[in-house]
């Protein structure tokens, strides 16, 4: 169910629990700013989630409250994951859902990296 991206951060959300090691994940990257792991219900041959370590509900929350160092570190982590997984040359899709209208389901900022095959149109109506 989509969430309200203006709500307070929920420490019990699934990504907060993954960050704390309470729920296992297949991690492909980890540094001081972010972790990246395979989605448990992939929508493409390669489907990786990248999340910041900080408690941010959405892209809006992150851009308003994160330090410049956190923002740079997270964006660099996304680029690193794309390169390390061979997605740059053939191309990939980067998606961040924000709020109910955007389809955000977990109240922790995350971006999806999709690749490994042609992905088709961006939005199907």
Secondary structure, DSSP 8 states (H G I E B T S, - for coil): ----TTS---TTSHHHHHHTTSS---EEEE-SSEEEEE-TT-SSSEEEEEEESS--SSHHHHHHHS-HHHHHHHHHHHHHHHHHTT-TTT--EEE---HHHHT--SSS-EEEEEESS----S---
